[in-house]
Amino acid sequence: MSSDLRSEAPGTPVDGSRDGLHSELYRGVTDFAHDTPRWAHSLAEYGTEGGLLFLLALLAAACWRARRAEPGVLARALLGGAAVAVAYGASEAVKLVVREERPCRAVAGAPAPIAPCPEPGDWSFPSNHATIAAAAAVAVVLVWRATAWLVLPLAALTAFSRVFLGVHYPHDVAAGALLGAAAVLLVTRSAAGPATVLADRVRAGLGRAGPAS
């Protein structure tokens, strides 16, 4: 609804029609969340952090698995890990520019969030969790494609949990996911050549030229 009341926090959108659509989507998800059993609330609260930790653990495992692979694969694995950090830094920078208030304070008439609403100044757009989850998932798939069936849905669920818990708008997690995926693809593709040469030289210096048998 375009008549939704918003807080006066810096960076809060003032375009009523745009705010109304995003507010309605947020209300729809949070209303659905409150209709689910309490075990689903607990699962989402633990899963929003646990999903990230699991994805990052899989990324570490992918890097370890690639240590004896050809230099190009090893380079992509290491660049993927670095790209996750780049994606997180970029999401923090965007937050400081956009300064969008959290929906758990800004959307009138929405149910109370399941998770505690972050403190004022902890901006909403984009979602750090969605950014990291998507970045880690894409980084893993680039070097360990067999895990795509697991990591991509897990990243999507981790991102969705942020709206389910009431601490982000849907567009926050969508933007975060796009940012995370784009950062990994950009870093791994733009730096693949130099990183592959470096990995090959390091491997040769260690007496491991070429893939291990």
C-alpha positions as CSV (number, residue, x, y, z in Angstrom):
1,M,0.0,0.0,0.0
2,S,1.3,3.4,-0.9
3,S,0.1,5.0,2.3
4,D,2.4,2.9,4.5
5,L,4.1,5.0,7.1
6,R,7.9,4.9,7.1
7,S,10.4,6.1,9.7
8,E,12.3,9.4,9.1
9,A,15.7,7.6,9.2
10,P,18.3,8.9,6.6
11,G,18.0,7.0,3.4
12,T,14.4,5.8,3.9
13,P,12.8,5.7,0.4
14,V,10.1,8.4,-0.1
15,D,8.6,7.1,-3.3
16,G,5.3,5.8,-1.9
17,S,4.4,3.4,-4.8
18,R,7.8,1.8,-4.7
19,D,7.8,1.6,-0.9
20,G,4.3,0.2,-1.0
21,L,5.2,-2.8,-3.2
22,H,8.2,-3.7,-1.2
23,S,6.3,-3.3,2.1
24,E,3.5,-5.5,0.8
25,L,6.0,-8.2,-0.2
26,Y,7.7,-7.9,3.2
27,R,4.3,-8.2,5.0
28,G,3.4,-11.2,3.0
29,V,6.5,-13.1,3.9
30,T,6.4,-12.1,7.6
31,D,2.7,-13.0,7.9
32,F,3.5,-16.4,6.4
33,A,6.4,-16.8,8.8
34,H,4.1,-16.1,11.8
35,D,1.7,-18.8,10.6
36,T,4.4,-21.4,10.6
37,P,5.2,-23.6,13.7
38,R,7.7,-22.4,16.3
39,W,10.2,-25.1,15.3
40,A,10.3,-23.4,11.9
41,H,11.2,-20.1,13.6
42,S,14.0,-21.8,15.5
43,L,15.2,-23.5,12.4
44,A,15.3,-20.2,10.5
45,E,17.1,-18.4,13.4
46,Y,19.8,-21.1,13.6
47,G,19.9,-21.7,9.9
48,T,20.5,-18.1,8.9
49,E,23.9,-18.3,10.6
50,G,24.4,-22.1,10.2
51,G,23.8,-21.9,6.5
52,L,26.6,-19.3,6.1
53,L,29.0,-21.4,8.2
54,F,28.3,-24.5,6.2
55,L,28.7,-22.8,2.9
56,L,32.0,-21.3,4.0
57,A,33.1,-24.7,5.3
58,L,32.3,-26.2,1.9
59,L,34.3,-23.4,0.2
60,A,37.3,-24.3,2.4
61,A,36.8,-27.9,1.6
62,A,36.7,-27.0,-2.1
63,C,40.0,-25.1,-1.8
64,W,41.6,-28.1,0.0
65,R,40.3,-30.5,-2.6
66,A,41.7,-28.3,-5.4
67,R,45.2,-28.1,-3.9
68,R,46.4,-31.0,-6.2
69,A,44.3,-30.0,-9.2
70,E,45.7,-28.3,-12.3
71,P,46.8,-24.7,-11.7
72,G,43.7,-23.1,-13.3
73,V,41.4,-25.0,-10.9
74,L,43.5,-24.1,-7.9
75,A,43.6,-20.5,-8.9
76,R,39.8,-20.3,-9.2
77,A,39.4,-21.9,-5.8
78,L,41.7,-19.4,-4.1
79,L,40.2,-16.5,-6.1
80,G,36.8,-17.6,-5.0
81,G,37.7,-17.3,-1.4
82,A,39.1,-13.8,-1.9
83,A,36.0,-12.8,-3.9
84,V,33.7,-13.7,-1.0
85,A,35.7,-11.1,1.1
86,V,35.4,-8.6,-1.8
87,A,31.7,-9.2,-2.0
88,Y,31.2,-8.6,1.7
89,G,33.2,-5.4,1.6
90,A,31.2,-4.2,-1.3
91,S,27.9,-4.9,0.4
92,E,29.1,-2.9,3.5
93,A,30.0,0.0,1.3
94,V,26.6,0.0,-0.5
95,K,24.9,-0.1,2.9
96,L,26.7,3.1,3.9
97,V,25.7,4.8,0.7
98,V,22.0,3.7,0.5
99,R,21.3,3.9,4.3
100,E,18.0,2.0,4.0
101,E,16.1,1.6,7.3
102,R,15.3,-2.0,8.4
103,P,11.8,-3.0,7.6
104,C,11.2,-4.2,11.1
105,R,11.2,-0.5,12.1
106,A,10.1,1.1,8.9
107,V,7.0,-0.9,7.7
108,A,3.8,0.1,9.5
109,G,1.4,-2.7,10.3
110,A,3.9,-5.6,9.9
111,P,4.1,-8.3,12.5
112,A,6.9,-8.2,15.0
113,P,10.1,-9.8,13.6
114,I,10.9,-13.3,14.7
115,A,14.6,-12.3,15.2
116,P,15.6,-9.2,17.1
117,C,15.5,-6.1,14.9
118,P,19.1,-4.9,14.3
119,E,20.1,-1.6,16.0
120,P,19.5,1.7,14.2
121,G,22.4,2.4,11.9
122,D,22.7,-1.2,10.9
123,W,21.3,-0.6,7.5
124,S,19.2,-3.0,5.5
125,F,20.2,-2.8,1.8
126,P,21.8,-5.1,0.7
127,S,21.7,-8.2,2.9
128,N,25.2,-9.2,4.0
129,H,24.0,-12.7,4.6
130,A,22.6,-13.1,1.1
131,T,25.7,-11.6,-0.4
132,I,28.1,-14.0,1.4
133,A,25.8,-17.0,0.9
134,A,25.5,-16.4,-2.9
135,A,29.2,-15.6,-3.2
136,A,30.3,-18.7,-1.3
137,A,27.9,-20.9,-3.3
138,V,29.1,-19.6,-6.7
139,A,32.7,-19.9,-5.6
140,V,32.2,-23.5,-4.6
141,V,30.3,-24.4,-7.8
142,L,33.1,-23.0,-10.0
143,V,35.6,-25.6,-8.7
144,W,33.3,-28.4,-7.4
145,R,30.3,-28.5,-9.7
146,A,28.9,-31.7,-8.2
147,T,27.9,-29.8,-5.2
148,A,25.6,-27.4,-7.1
149,W,22.5,-29.3,-6.1
150,L,23.3,-28.6,-2.5
151,V,25.0,-25.2,-2.3
152,L,22.7,-23.2,-4.6
153,P,19.4,-24.1,-2.8
154,L,21.1,-23.7,0.6
155,A,22.3,-20.2,-0.4
156,A,18.7,-19.3,-1.5
157,L,17.2,-20.6,1.7
158,T,19.8,-18.7,3.8
159,A,18.9,-15.5,1.9
160,F,15.2,-16.1,2.3
161,S,15.5,-16.7,6.0
162,R,16.5,-13.0,6.4
163,V,13.0,-12.0,5.2
164,F,11.3,-14.8,7.0
165,L,12.9,-13.6,10.2
166,G,11.7,-10.1,9.5
167,V,15.0,-8.2,9.3
168,H,15.2,-7.6,5.5
169,Y,13.0,-6.7,2.6
170,P,12.9,-9.2,-0.3
171,H,14.8,-6.7,-2.5
172,D,17.6,-6.6,0.1
173,V,18.3,-10.3,-0.3
174,A,17.8,-10.3,-4.1
175,A,20.3,-7.5,-4.4
176,G,22.7,-9.1,-2.0
177,A,22.6,-12.4,-3.9
178,L,23.2,-10.7,-7.2
179,L,26.1,-8.7,-5.7
180,G,27.7,-11.8,-4.2
181,A,27.4,-13.9,-7.4
182,A,28.6,-11.0,-9.6
183,A,31.6,-10.3,-7.4
184,V,32.8,-13.9,-7.6
185,L,32.4,-14.2,-11.3
186,L,34.1,-10.8,-11.9
187,V,37.1,-11.6,-9.6
188,T,37.6,-15.1,-10.8
189,R,37.4,-14.2,-14.5
190,S,39.4,-11.0,-14.4
191,A,42.3,-12.4,-12.4
192,A,42.2,-16.0,-13.6
193,G,45.2,-15.6,-15.9
194,P,47.7,-14.1,-13.5
195,A,46.5,-16.3,-10.6
196,T,46.9,-19.5,-12.8
197,V,50.5,-18.4,-13.7
198,L,51.3,-17.8,-10.0
199,A,49.8,-21.1,-8.9
200,D,51.8,-22.9,-11.6
201,R,55.0,-21.3,-10.5
202,V,54.3,-22.0,-6.8
203,R,53.5,-25.6,-7.6
204,A,56.7,-25.9,-9.7
205,G,58.7,-24.4,-6.9
206,L,57.4,-27.0,-4.6
207,G,58.2,-29.8,-7.0
208,R,54.5,-30.5,-7.8
209,A,54.3,-29.4,-11.5
210,G,51.2,-30.7,-13.1
211,P,48.2,-32.5,-11.5
212,A,49.1,-35.2,-9.0
213,S,48.4,-38.8,-10.1
